[in-house]
């Protein structure tokens, strides 16, 4: 494996988390404007934001901030976090769109 690969994954991971946080917060605000039978904010968005917050805290902690070897050993796990968040965001966007269409239909 290329030496720069873990650094690149680290950068993508660290930059991806704030972007996902922003998207989740926007989705929460969008869902709040709907009168949906399911509270998607409580059901999915809040747990995702808590998980994201925990990961951000760990990445920023002194204990892990200088540990460069962590990505060589755990690239799959870091990548799976991003896939997990992105899959949930994609699903929430589909639900939001569906809810908006349902509200517009008489």
C-alpha distances in whole Angstrom, upper triangle without the diagonal:
4,6,9,7,9,12,12,12,14,17,17,18,20,22,22,24,27,27,27,30,32,32,33,36,37,37,39,42,42,42,45,47,47,50,47,48,45,44,40,40,41,39,36,35,36,34,31,32,32,29,28,30,28,25,26,28,25,22,25,26,26,25,22,22,20,18,14,13,14,11,8,11,13,11,13,16,16,15,18,20,20,21,24,25,25,27,29,30,30,33,35,35,36,39,40,41,43,45,46,47,49,50,51,53,57
4,5,5,8,10,10,11,13,15,16,17,19,20,21,24,26,26,27,30,31,31,33,35,36,37,39,41,42,42,45,47,47,50,48,49,46,44,41,40,41,40,36,36,37,35,32,32,33,30,28,30,29,25,25,27,25,22,25,26,26,25,21,21,19,17,14,13,15,12,10,13,15,12,15,18,17,16,20,21,21,22,25,26,26,27,30,30,31,33,35,35,37,39,40,41,43,45,46,47,49,51,51,53,57
4,6,7,8,9,11,12,14,15,16,18,19,21,23,25,26,27,29,31,31,33,35,36,37,39,41,41,43,45,47,48,50,48,50,46,44,41,40,41,40,36,35,36,34,31,31,32,29,27,28,27,24,24,25,23,20,22,23,23,22,19,18,16,14,11,10,13,11,9,13,14,13,16,18,17,17,20,22,21,23,26,26,26,28,31,31,32,34,36,36,38,40,41,42,44,46,46,48,50,51,52,54,58
4,6,5,6,9,10,11,12,14,15,16,18,20,22,23,24,26,28,28,30,32,33,34,36,38,39,40,42,44,45,48,46,48,44,42,39,38,39,38,35,33,34,33,29,29,30,27,25,26,26,22,22,24,22,19,21,22,22,22,19,17,16,15,11,12,13,11,10,14,15,13,16,18,16,16,19,20,19,21,24,24,24,26,29,29,29,32,34,33,36,38,38,39,42,43,44,45,47,49,50,52,55
4,5,5,6,8,10,10,12,14,15,16,18,21,21,22,24,26,26,28,30,31,32,34,36,36,37,40,42,43,45,43,45,41,40,36,35,36,35,32,31,32,30,27,27,28,25,23,25,24,20,21,23,21,18,20,22,22,22,18,17,17,15,11,11,12,9,8,12,12,9,12,15,13,12,16,17,16,18,21,21,21,23,26,26,26,29,31,31,33,35,36,36,39,40,41,42,45,46,47,49,52
4,5,5,6,9,10,10,12,14,15,16,19,20,21,23,25,25,26,29,30,31,32,35,36,36,39,41,42,44,42,43,40,38,35,33,34,34,30,29,30,28,25,25,25,22,20,22,21,17,18,20,17,14,17,19,19,18,14,14,13,11,8,8,9,5,6,9,9,7,11,12,10,11,15,15,15,17,19,20,20,23,25,25,26,29,30,30,32,34,35,36,38,40,41,42,44,46,47,49,52
4,5,5,6,9,10,10,12,14,16,18,19,20,22,23,24,26,28,29,30,32,34,35,36,38,40,41,44,42,44,40,38,35,33,35,34,31,29,30,28,25,25,25,23,20,21,21,17,17,19,17,14,15,18,18,18,14,12,12,11,8,10,10,8,9,13,12,10,14,15,12,13,17,17,16,18,21,21,21,24,26,25,26,29,30,30,33,35,35,36,39,40,41,42,45,45,47,49,52
4,5,5,6,8,10,10,12,14,16,17,18,20,22,22,24,26,27,28,30,32,33,34,36,38,39,42,40,42,39,37,33,32,33,33,29,28,29,27,24,24,25,22,20,21,21,18,17,20,18,15,17,20,20,20,17,15,15,15,12,13,13,10,11,14,13,11,14,15,12,12,15,16,14,16,19,19,18,21,23,23,24,27,28,28,30,32,32,33,36,37,38,40,42,43,44,46,49
4,5,5,6,8,10,10,12,15,15,16,18,20,20,22,24,25,26,28,30,31,32,34,36,37,39,37,39,36,34,30,29,30,30,26,25,26,24,21,21,22,19,17,19,19,15,15,18,16,13,16,18,19,19,15,14,15,14,11,12,11,8,10,12,10,7,10,11,8,8,12,12,11,13,16,16,16,18,20,20,21,24,25,25,28,30,30,31,34,35,36,38,40,41,42,44,47
4,6,5,6,8,10,11,13,15,15,17,19,20,21,23,25,26,27,29,30,31,33,36,37,39,38,39,36,34,30,29,30,29,26,24,25,23,20,20,20,18,15,17,16,13,12,15,13,10,12,15,16,16,12,11,12,11,9,11,9,7,10,12,11,9,12,12,8,10,13,12,11,15,17,16,17,20,21,21,23,25,26,26,29,31,31,32,35,36,36,39,40,41,43,45,48
4,5,5,6,8,10,12,13,14,16,17,19,20,22,23,25,26,28,29,30,32,34,36,38,37,39,36,33,30,28,30,30,26,24,25,24,21,20,21,19,16,17,18,14,13,16,15,11,13,16,17,18,14,12,14,14,12,14,13,11,13,16,14,12,15,15,11,12,15,14,12,15,18,17,17,20,21,20,22,25,25,25,28,30,30,31,34,35,35,37,39,40,41,44,47
4,6,5,6,9,11,11,12,14,16,16,18,20,21,22,24,26,26,28,30,32,33,36,34,36,33,31,27,26,28,27,24,22,23,22,19,18,20,18,15,17,17,14,13,17,16,13,15,18,20,20,17,15,17,16,14,16,15,12,14,16,14,11,13,13,10,9,13,12,9,12,15,14,13,16,18,17,18,22,22,22,25,27,27,28,30,32,32,34,36,37,38,40,44
4,6,5,6,9,10,10,12,15,15,16,18,20,21,22,25,25,26,28,31,32,34,33,34,31,29,25,24,25,25,21,19,20,19,16,15,17,14,11,13,14,10,10,13,13,10,12,15,18,18,14,13,15,15,13,15,13,10,13,15,12,10,12,11,7,8,10,9,7,11,12,11,12,15,16,16,18,20,21,21,24,26,26,27,30,31,31,34,35,36,38,40,43
4,6,6,7,9,10,11,13,15,16,18,19,21,22,24,25,26,28,30,32,34,33,35,31,29,26,24,25,25,22,20,20,19,16,15,16,14,11,12,13,10,8,11,11,8,10,13,15,16,13,11,14,14,13,16,14,12,15,17,14,13,15,14,10,11,14,11,10,14,15,13,14,18,18,17,20,22,22,23,26,27,27,28,31,32,32,35,36,37,38,41,44
4,6,6,7,9,10,11,13,15,16,17,19,21,22,23,25,27,29,30,33,32,34,31,28,25,23,25,25,22,19,20,20,17,15,17,16,12,14,15,12,10,14,14,12,13,16,18,20,16,15,17,18,16,19,17,15,18,20,17,15,17,16,12,13,15,13,11,14,16,13,13,17,18,16,18,21,21,21,24,26,25,26,29,30,30,32,35,35,36,39,42
4,6,5,6,9,10,11,12,14,15,16,18,20,21,22,24,26,27,30,29,31,28,26,22,21,23,22,19,17,18,18,14,13,16,14,10,13,14,12,11,14,15,13,14,18,20,21,18,17,19,19,18,20,18,15,18,20,17,14,15,14,11,11,12,10,7,11,12,10,10,13,14,13,15,18,17,17,20,22,22,23,26,27,27,29,31,32,33,36,39
4,5,5,6,9,10,10,12,14,15,16,18,20,21,22,25,26,29,27,29,26,23,20,18,20,20,16,14,15,14,11,10,12,11,7,9,11,9,7,11,12,11,12,15,18,19,16,16,19,19,18,20,17,16,19,20,17,15,16,14,11,11,13,9,8,11,12,9,10,13,13,12,15,17,17,17,20,22,21,23,26,26,27,29,31,31,33,35,39
4,5,5,6,9,10,10,12,14,15,17,18,20,21,23,25,28,27,29,26,23,20,18,20,21,17,14,15,16,13,10,13,12,9,10,12,11,9,12,14,12,13,16,19,21,18,17,20,21,21,23,20,19,22,23,20,19,20,18,15,15,16,13,11,15,15,11,12,16,15,13,16,19,17,18,21,22,21,23,26,26,26,29,31,31,32,35,38
4,5,5,6,9,10,11,12,14,16,17,18,20,22,23,26,25,28,25,23,19,18,20,21,17,14,16,17,13,12,15,14,11,12,15,14,12,16,17,15,16,20,23,24,21,20,23,23,23,25,22,20,24,25,21,20,20,19,15,15,16,13,11,13,14,11,10,14,14,11,13,16,15,15,18,20,19,20,23,24,24,26,28,28,29,32,35
4,5,5,6,9,10,10,12,14,15,16,18,20,21,24,23,25,22,20,16,15,17,17,13,11,13,13,10,9,12,11,8,11,14,12,11,15,17,15,17,20,23,24,21,21,24,24,23,25,22,20,23,24,20,19,19,17,14,14,14,11,9,11,11,7,7,11,10,8,11,13,12,12,16,17,16,18,21,21,22,24,26,26,28,30,34
4,5,5,6,9,10,10,12,14,15,17,19,20,23,22,24,21,18,16,13,15,16,13,10,11,12,9,7,10,10,7,9,12,11,10,13,15,15,16,19,22,23,21,20,24,24,24,26,23,22,25,26,22,21,21,19,16,16,16,13,12,14,13,9,11,14,12,10,13,15,13,14,18,18,17,19,22,22,22,25,27,26,28,31,34
4,5,5,6,9,10,11,12,14,15,17,19,22,22,24,22,19,16,14,17,18,15,11,13,15,12,10,13,14,11,12,15,15,13,16,19,18,18,21,25,26,24,23,26,27,27,29,26,24,28,29,25,24,24,22,19,19,19,16,14,16,16,12,12,15,14,11,14,16,14,13,17,18,16,18,21,21,21,24,25,25,26,29,32
4,5,5,6,9,10,10,12,14,16,17,20,19,22,19,17,14,13,16,16,13,10,12,14,11,10,14,14,12,14,17,16,16,19,21,20,21,24,27,28,26,25,28,28,28,30,27,25,28,29,25,24,23,22,19,18,18,16,13,15,14,10,10,12,11,8,10,12,10,10,13,14,13,15,18,18,17,20,22,22,24,26,29
4,5,5,6,9,10,10,12,15,16,18,17,19,17,14,11,9,12,13,10,6,9,11,8,7,11,12,10,12,15,15,15,18,20,19,20,23,27,27,25,25,29,29,29,30,27,25,29,29,25,24,23,21,19,19,18,15,13,14,13,9,10,12,9,7,10,11,9,10,13,13,12,15,17,17,17,20,21,21,23,26,29
4,5,5,6,9,10,11,13,15,18,17,20,17,14,12,9,12,14,12,8,9,12,10,8,12,14,12,12,16,17,16,18,21,20,21,23,27,28,26,26,30,30,30,32,29,28,31,31,28,27,26,24,22,22,21,18,17,18,17,13,14,16,13,11,14,15,12,12,16,15,13,16,19,18,18,21,22,21,23,26,29
4,5,5,6,9,10,11,13,16,16,19,17,15,13,11,14,16,13,10,12,15,13,12,15,17,15,16,20,20,19,21,24,23,24,27,30,31,29,29,32,33,33,34,31,30,33,34,30,28,28,26,24,23,23,20,18,19,18,14,14,16,14,11,13,14,11,10,14,14,11,13,16,15,15,18,20,19,21,24,26
4,5,5,6,8,10,11,14,13,16,14,12,9,8,12,13,11,8,11,13,12,11,15,16,15,17,20,20,20,22,25,24,25,28,32,32,30,30,33,33,33,35,32,30,33,33,30,28,27,25,23,23,22,19,17,18,16,13,13,14,11,8,11,11,8,7,11,10,8,11,13,12,12,16,17,17,18,21,24
4,5,5,6,9,10,13,12,15,13,10,8,6,9,11,10,7,8,12,11,10,13,15,15,16,19,20,19,22,24,24,25,27,31,32,30,30,34,34,34,36,32,31,35,34,31,30,29,26,25,24,23,20,19,20,18,15,15,16,13,11,14,13,10,11,14,12,10,13,15,13,14,17,18,17,20,22,25
4,6,5,7,9,12,13,16,15,12,11,9,12,14,13,10,12,15,15,13,16,19,18,18,22,23,22,24,27,27,27,30,33,34,33,32,36,36,37,38,35,34,37,37,34,32,32,30,28,27,26,23,22,23,21,18,18,19,16,14,16,16,12,12,15,14,11,14,16,14,13,17,18,16,18,22,24
4,5,6,7,11,11,15,14,12,11,10,13,15,14,11,14,17,16,15,19,21,19,21,24,25,24,26,29,29,29,32,36,37,35,34,38,38,38,40,37,35,38,38,35,33,32,30,28,27,26,24,22,22,21,18,17,18,15,13,14,14,11,10,12,11,8,10,13,11,10,13,15,13,15,18,21
4,5,5,8,8,11,10,8,7,7,10,12,11,10,12,15,15,15,18,20,19,21,23,24,24,27,29,29,30,33,36,37,35,35,39,39,39,40,37,35,38,38,34,33,32,30,28,28,26,24,22,22,20,18,18,18,15,13,14,13,9,10,12,9,7,10,11,9,9,13,13,12,15,17,20
4,5,7,9,12,11,9,9,8,11,13,13,11,13,16,16,16,18,21,20,21,24,26,25,27,30,30,31,33,37,38,36,36,40,40,40,42,38,37,41,40,37,36,34,32,31,30,29,26,25,25,23,20,21,21,18,16,18,17,13,14,16,13,10,13,15,12,12,16,15,13,16,19,21
4,7,9,13,13,11,12,11,14,16,16,15,16,20,20,19,22,24,24,24,28,29,28,30,33,33,34,36,40,41,39,39,42,43,43,44,41,40,43,43,39,38,37,35,33,32,31,29,27,27,26,23,23,23,20,18,19,18,15,14,16,14,10,13,14,11,10,14,14,11,13,16,18
4,6,9,10,10,10,11,14,15,16,15,17,20,20,20,23,25,25,26,29,30,30,32,34,35,35,38,41,42,40,40,44,44,44,45,42,41,44,43,40,38,37,35,33,33,31,29,27,27,25,23,22,22,19,17,18,17,13,13,14,11,9,11,11,8,8,11,10,8,11,14,15
4,7,9,9,11,12,14,15,16,16,18,20,21,22,24,26,26,27,30,31,32,33,36,37,37,39,43,44,42,42,46,46,46,47,44,43,46,45,41,40,39,37,35,35,33,30,30,29,27,25,25,24,21,20,21,18,15,16,16,13,11,13,13,9,10,13,11,9,12,14,15
4,5,7,8,11,12,12,14,14,16,18,19,20,22,24,25,26,28,30,30,32,34,35,36,38,42,42,41,41,45,44,45,45,42,41,43,43,39,38,36,34,33,32,30,28,27,27,24,22,22,21,18,18,18,16,13,14,14,10,10,12,11,7,10,12,10,9,13,14,15
4,7,9,12,12,12,14,15,17,19,20,21,23,25,26,27,29,31,32,33,35,36,38,39,43,43,42,42,46,45,46,46,43,41,44,43,39,39,37,34,34,33,31,29,29,28,25,23,24,22,19,19,20,17,15,16,16,12,12,15,13,10,13,14,12,12,15,16,17
4,6,9,9,8,10,12,14,15,16,18,19,21,22,24,26,27,28,30,32,33,34,36,40,39,38,39,42,42,42,42,39,38,41,39,36,35,33,31,30,30,27,25,25,24,21,20,21,19,16,16,17,14,12,14,14,10,11,14,13,10,13,15,13,14,17,18,20
4,5,6,6,8,9,10,12,14,15,16,18,20,21,23,24,25,27,29,30,31,33,37,37,35,36,40,39,40,40,37,36,39,38,34,34,32,29,29,28,26,24,24,23,20,18,20,19,15,15,17,14,12,14,15,11,11,15,14,12,14,17,16,15,19,20,22
4,5,5,6,6,9,10,11,12,14,16,17,18,20,22,23,25,26,27,29,31,34,34,33,33,37,36,37,37,34,33,36,35,31,30,28,26,25,25,22,20,20,20,17,15,16,15,11,11,13,11,8,11,12,9,9,13,13,11,14,16,16,16,19,21,23
4,6,6,5,6,9,9,10,12,14,15,16,18,20,20,22,24,25,26,28,32,32,30,31,35,34,35,36,32,31,35,34,30,30,28,26,24,24,22,20,20,20,17,14,16,16,12,12,14,13,10,12,14,12,11,15,16,13,15,19,18,18,21,23,25
4,6,6,5,7,10,10,11,13,15,16,17,19,20,22,24,25,26,28,31,31,30,31,35,34,35,36,32,32,35,34,30,30,29,26,25,25,23,20,21,21,18,16,18,18,14,14,17,15,12,15,17,14,14,18,18,16,19,22,21,20,24,25,27
4,6,7,7,9,11,12,13,15,17,18,19,21,22,24,26,27,28,32,32,30,32,35,34,35,35,32,31,34,32,29,29,27,24,24,24,21,19,19,19,16,14,16,15,12,13,15,13,11,14,15,13,14,17,17,15,18,21,20,20,24,25,27
4,6,6,6,9,10,11,12,14,16,17,18,20,21,23,24,26,30,29,28,29,32,31,32,32,29,28,31,29,26,25,23,21,20,20,18,15,16,15,12,11,13,12,8,9,12,10,8,12,13,12,12,16,16,15,18,20,20,21,24,25,28
4,6,5,6,9,10,10,12,14,15,16,18,20,21,22,24,28,28,26,27,30,30,31,31,28,27,30,29,26,25,24,21,20,20,18,15,15,16,13,10,12,12,9,9,12,11,8,11,14,12,12,16,17,16,18,21,21,21,24,26,28
4,5,5,6,9,10,10,12,14,15,16,18,20,21,22,26,26,25,26,30,29,30,31,28,27,30,30,26,26,25,22,21,21,19,16,17,18,15,12,15,15,12,12,16,15,12,15,18,16,16,19,20,19,21,24,24,23,26,29,31
4,5,5,6,9,10,11,13,14,15,17,19,20,21,25,25,23,24,28,27,28,29,25,25,28,27,23,23,22,19,18,19,17,14,15,16,12,11,14,14,11,12,16,15,13,16,18,17,17,21,22,21,23,26,25,26,29,31,33
4,5,5,6,9,10,11,12,14,15,17,18,20,24,23,22,23,26,25,26,27,23,22,25,25,21,21,19,16,15,16,14,11,12,13,10,7,11,11,8,9,13,13,11,14,17,16,16,19,21,20,22,25,25,26,28,30,33
4,5,5,6,9,10,10,12,14,15,16,18,22,22,21,21,25,25,25,27,23,23,26,26,22,22,21,18,16,17,16,13,13,15,12,10,12,14,11,11,15,15,13,16,18,18,17,21,22,21,23,26,27,26,29,31,34
4,5,5,6,9,10,11,12,14,15,16,20,20,19,20,24,23,25,26,22,22,26,25,21,22,21,18,17,18,17,13,15,17,14,12,15,16,14,14,18,18,16,19,22,21,21,24,25,24,26,29,29,29,32,34,37
4,5,5,6,9,10,11,12,14,15,19,19,17,18,22,21,22,23,19,19,22,21,18,18,18,14,13,15,13,10,12,14,11,10,13,14,12,14,17,17,16,19,21,21,21,24,26,25,27,30,30,31,33,35,38
4,5,5,6,9,10,11,12,14,18,18,16,17,20,20,21,22,18,18,21,21,17,17,17,14,12,14,13,9,10,13,11,9,12,14,12,12,16,17,16,18,21,21,21,24,25,25,27,29,30,31,33,35,38
4,5,5,6,9,10,11,12,16,16,15,16,19,20,21,22,19,19,23,22,19,20,20,17,15,17,16,13,13,16,15,12,15,18,16,16,19,20,19,21,24,24,23,26,28,27,29,32,32,32,35,37,40
4,5,5,6,9,10,11,14,14,13,14,18,18,19,20,17,18,21,20,17,18,18,15,14,16,16,12,14,17,15,13,17,19,17,18,21,22,21,23,26,26,26,29,30,30,31,34,35,35,38,40,42
4,5,5,6,9,10,13,13,11,12,15,15,16,17,14,14,18,17,14,15,15,12,10,13,13,9,11,14,13,12,15,17,16,17,20,21,21,23,25,26,26,29,30,30,32,34,35,36,38,40,43
4,5,5,6,9,12,13,11,11,15,15,16,18,15,15,19,19,16,16,18,15,12,15,15,12,12,16,15,13,16,19,18,18,21,22,22,23,26,27,26,29,31,31,32,35,36,36,38,40,43
4,6,5,6,10,11,10,10,14,15,17,18,16,17,20,20,18,18,20,17,15,18,18,15,16,19,18,17,19,22,21,21,24,26,24,26,29,29,29,32,34,33,35,38,38,38,41,43,46
4,5,5,8,8,7,8,12,12,14,15,12,14,17,17,14,16,17,14,12,16,16,13,15,19,18,17,20,22,21,22,25,26,26,28,30,31,31,33,35,35,36,39,40,40,43,45,48
4,6,8,9,6,6,10,10,11,13,11,12,15,15,13,14,16,14,11,14,16,13,14,18,17,16,19,22,21,21,24,26,26,27,30,31,31,33,35,35,36,39,40,41,43,45,48
4,7,8,7,6,10,11,13,16,14,15,18,19,17,18,20,17,15,18,19,16,17,21,21,19,21,24,24,23,27,28,28,29,32,33,32,35,37,37,38,41,42,42,44,46,49
4,5,6,6,9,11,13,16,14,16,19,19,17,19,21,18,16,20,21,18,19,23,22,21,24,27,26,26,29,31,30,32,35,35,35,37,40,39,40,43,44,44,46,49,52
4,6,5,7,9,12,15,14,16,19,19,18,20,23,20,18,22,23,21,22,26,26,25,27,30,29,30,33,34,34,35,38,39,38,41,43,43,44,47,48,48,50,53,55
4,6,7,8,11,13,12,14,17,16,16,18,21,18,17,21,22,20,22,25,25,24,27,29,29,30,32,34,34,35,38,39,39,41,43,43,44,47,48,48,51,53,56
4,6,5,8,10,8,11,14,14,13,15,17,15,14,17,19,17,18,22,22,21,24,26,26,27,30,31,31,33,35,36,36,39,41,41,42,45,46,46,48,51,54
4,6,8,11,10,12,15,15,15,16,19,17,15,18,20,18,19,22,23,22,24,27,27,27,30,32,31,33,36,36,36,39,41,41,42,45,46,46,48,51,54
4,6,9,9,11,14,15,15,16,20,18,16,19,22,20,21,25,25,25,27,29,30,30,32,35,35,36,39,40,40,42,44,44,45,48,49,50,52,54,57
4,6,6,9,10,11,12,13,17,16,14,17,19,18,20,23,24,24,25,28,29,29,31,33,34,35,38,39,39,41,43,44,45,47,49,49,51,53,57
4,5,7,8,10,11,12,15,15,13,16,19,18,19,22,23,23,25,27,28,29,31,33,33,34,37,38,39,41,43,44,45,47,48,49,51,53,56
4,5,5,7,9,10,13,14,13,15,18,18,19,21,23,24,25,27,29,29,31,33,34,35,37,39,40,41,43,44,45,48,49,50,52,54,57
4,6,5,6,8,11,10,10,13,15,15,16,19,19,20,22,24,25,26,28,30,31,32,34,36,36,38,40,41,42,45,46,47,49,51,54
4,5,5,5,9,9,8,10,12,13,14,16,18,18,20,22,23,24,26,28,29,30,32,34,34,36,38,39,40,42,44,45,47,48,52
4,6,6,9,11,10,12,14,15,16,18,20,21,22,24,26,27,28,30,32,33,34,36,37,39,40,42,43,45,46,48,49,51,54
4,6,8,9,10,12,13,15,17,18,19,21,22,24,25,27,28,30,31,33,34,36,37,39,40,41,43,45,46,47,49,51,54
4,5,5,6,9,10,11,13,14,15,17,19,20,22,23,24,26,27,29,31,32,33,35,36,38,39,41,42,44,46,47,50
4,5,5,6,8,10,11,12,14,16,17,18,20,21,22,24,26,27,29,30,32,33,35,36,37,39,41,42,44,45,49
4,6,5,6,9,10,10,12,14,15,16,18,20,21,22,24,25,27,28,30,31,32,34,36,37,38,40,42,43,47
4,5,5,6,9,10,10,12,14,15,17,18,20,21,23,24,26,27,28,30,31,33,35,36,37,39,41,42,45
4,5,5,7,9,10,11,13,14,16,17,19,20,21,23,25,26,27,29,31,32,33,35,36,38,40,41,45
4,5,5,6,9,10,11,12,14,15,16,18,20,21,23,24,26,27,29,30,32,33,35,36,38,39,43
4,5,5,6,9,10,10,12,14,15,16,18,20,21,22,24,26,27,28,30,31,33,34,36,37,41
4,5,5,6,9,10,11,12,14,15,17,18,20,21,22,24,26,27,29,30,31,33,35,36,40
4,5,5,6,8,10,10,12,14,15,16,18,20,21,22,24,25,27,29,30,31,33,35,38
4,6,5,6,8,10,10,12,14,15,16,18,20,21,22,24,26,27,28,30,32,33,37
4,6,5,6,9,10,11,12,14,16,17,18,20,21,22,24,26,27,29,31,32,35
4,5,5,6,9,10,10,12,14,15,16,18,20,21,22,24,25,27,29,30,34
4,5,5,6,9,10,10,12,14,15,16,18,20,21,23,24,26,27,29,32
4,5,5,6,9,10,11,12,14,15,17,18,20,21,23,24,26,27,31
4,5,5,6,9,10,10,12,14,15,16,18,20,21,22,24,26,29
4,5,5,6,9,10,10,12,14,15,16,18,20,21,23,24,28
4,6,5,6,9,10,11,12,14,15,17,18,20,21,23,26
4,5,5,6,9,10,11,12,14,15,16,18,20,21,25
4,5,5,6,9,10,10,12,14,15,16,18,20,23
4,5,5,6,9,10,11,12,14,15,17,19,22
4,5,5,6,9,10,11,12,14,16,17,20
4,5,5,6,9,10,10,12,14,15,19
4,5,5,6,9,10,11,12,14,18
4,5,5,6,9,10,11,13,16
4,5,5,6,9,10,11,14
4,5,5,6,9,10,13
4,5,5,6,9,12
4,5,5,6,10
4,5,5,8
4,6,8
4,6
4
